[in-house]
Amino acid sequence: MTIEVTDANFEEVVLKADKPVLVDFWAEWCGPCRMVGPIVNELSDDYAGKAIMTKLDVDSNPGVSMKYGIRNIPTLLFFKNGEVVDKQVGAVPKGTLSSKLDAIL
């Protein structure tokens, strides 16, 4: 299951996680974001118990978006031990994201 993160719960859900976390920075009006969303949901099932998939609406949560310098969406940040360890900007195939996740597991 994909977890919705916000400015309020980002630290608890992402930075303090005991597993790698993928954060999908998106917005309702963003076409490419709508292409990536279902892929992130699939990855959530594929990596259940191994990694955490999250989504953050940039329009509703400007604090985290500004902190990480999100200027283009979709941007996917990969966190491990509270640190950004990889980044993907733009819509990409599922295999690309799987490879990045596998590399940090």
C-alpha positions in Angstrom: 0.0 0.0 0.0 1.3 3.4 -0.9 1.4 5.9 2.0 0.4 9.5 1.7 3.0 11.7 3.3 2.7 15.3 4.3 4.8 18.1 5.7 3.5 17.0 9.1 4.4 13.3 9.0 7.3 13.3 6.6 10.0 13.0 9.3 8.2 10.1 11.1 7.2 8.1 7.9 10.3 8.7 5.7 13.3 9.9 7.7 12.8 7.6 10.7 11.9 4.5 8.5 13.7 1.3 9.2 13.5 0.4 5.5 14.4 2.2 2.2 11.6 4.7 1.2 10.6 5.9 -2.2 8.9 9.3 -2.2 6.9 10.2 -5.3 6.6 14.0 -5.4 3.5 14.7 -7.6 0.5 17.0 -8.2 -3.1 16.3 -9.4 -2.7 18.5 -12.5 0.6 16.8 -13.7 0.1 14.4 -16.6 3.4 12.5 -16.2 2.6 12.1 -12.5 -0.5 10.2 -13.4 1.6 7.8 -15.4 4.0 7.2 -12.5 1.4 6.9 -9.8 0.2 3.4 -10.8 3.8 2.2 -11.1 4.5 3.3 -7.6 1.4 1.5 -6.4 2.6 -1.7 -8.1 6.1 -1.3 -6.6 4.4 -1.0 -3.2 3.0 -4.6 -3.7 6.3 -5.9 -5.2 8.4 -4.6 -2.4 6.0 -5.2 0.5 8.0 -5.7 3.7 11.3 -4.7 2.0 10.7 -1.0 1.1 8.1 1.7 1.7 6.4 3.5 -1.2 5.0 7.0 -0.4 3.4 9.9 -2.3 3.7 13.6 -1.5 1.4 16.2 -3.1 3.6 19.2 -3.8 0.8 21.7 -3.9 -0.5 20.7 -0.4 3.0 20.2 1.2 5.4 23.0 0.1 7.7 22.6 3.1 9.2 19.2 2.2 9.1 20.1 -1.5 11.2 23.2 -0.9 13.6 21.5 1.5 14.5 19.0 -1.1 14.5 21.5 -4.0 11.7 19.8 -6.0 11.3 22.0 -9.1 10.1 19.4 -11.6 7.5 16.7 -11.1 7.3 13.9 -11.0 10.4 13.6 -8.9 11.1 10.4 -7.1 13.6 10.5 -4.2 15.0 7.3 -2.7 15.8 7.5 1.0 17.9 5.1 3.1 18.6 5.7 6.8 17.0 9.2 6.5 19.3 10.3 3.6 18.6 10.8 -0.1 20.6 8.1 -1.9 19.1 8.3 -5.4 16.8 10.5 -7.5 14.7 10.1 -10.6 13.1 13.1 -12.4 10.4 12.5 -14.9 8.2 9.5 -15.9 10.2 6.3 -16.4 9.4 2.6 -16.9 8.8 0.4 -13.8 12.0 -1.4 -14.5 14.1 1.7 -14.0 12.6 2.3 -10.5 12.9 -1.4 -9.6 16.6 -1.3 -10.4 17.1 1.8 -8.2 15.2 0.1 -5.4 17.2 -3.1 -5.7 20.4 -1.2 -5.5 19.6 0.3 -2.1 18.0 -2.8 -0.5 
